[in-house]
């Protein structure tokens, strides 16, 4: 069982289903990010999300011309870090 910090366990914005999935090891470690400024690159995305945990990979989705689509993904070392990222950066 994963040791979940009180900041996550007692957060009213995190549904019980997420807590249970995290405890059971059924939650992934990748977060989808939308509404990004088109100038944000993967390095900046990784830098910002590093405040929530160890970022293994950060990607910006691009169109066929190589321009940002304003969306991306961030993969963390552990699923709990992905939940922390959502808690910290949800706005």
N, C-alpha and C positions, 0 to 999 in steps of 0.2 A: 504494500500500500504506500502511496506517495504521501509525504509529509507536506500538507498544504498550509501555508502561512495564514494567520487570522485575517490579514488584509484582503485575502481572496475569499476565505470561508465566510466572513462576516459582511462581505460586500453585497448590498441589496440589489445591485445591478447585474449580478451574475446568477442566472437561474440554477436551481438545484440540479437540473439535468446535466448541466455543464460540470458542476462539482462532482457528481457521481461518475460521469464519463471520465473525468480526469483521474479520480481515485481508482477507477477500474482499468486505466491504461487504454481507453478506447478513444482518446482524443489526439488528433494530429498536432504537429508542431509548426504548420505553415499557416500564415495569416494573409488574407487577401486585403489589399489596400486600394481604395478608390479615391477619386477627387484630388489626385496629386497635381501639383503645378507641372506643366509640361517641361519645365527646365530642370526638374529634379531627376538626378541620375541615380544609378544603383548605389554608388558610394555614399551619397547623402542619405538615401533611404536606410542603408545599413548603419550609418552613424547614428541617426535618430532612433532607430529601433534597438540599438545596442544598450540603451538605458534600461531596457526590460529584460535583457539576458544576452546570452551568447548567440550571435547571428551566424548561422552557417552559410547562408546564401540570401542575397537580395537581388531581385530582378525587376526591371521595368518592361512592361509589354510595349512593343513597338509596332507601328504599321508597316506596310510593305516598303515604304521609303526610309525606314529606320528612325522615324520620329515617334516620340513618346505618345502613348494613348492615354496617359494620365492615370494608369492603373499599374499595380505591381503585386508581387508576392514577397514575403519575408519568411524564411525558414529558420527556426530556432533549434538549438541543441536539444531542448526538452519541451514537452507540451505545456508544462506549467509556465514557461517563459512566454509562450504565445498568449496564454490567458492573461498574464501580467501586462503584456503589450497592449492588449485590448482594453484592460482596465485603465492604463496610464494614458493611452493615446486615442480614446474612443471619440473625441470631439474633433 
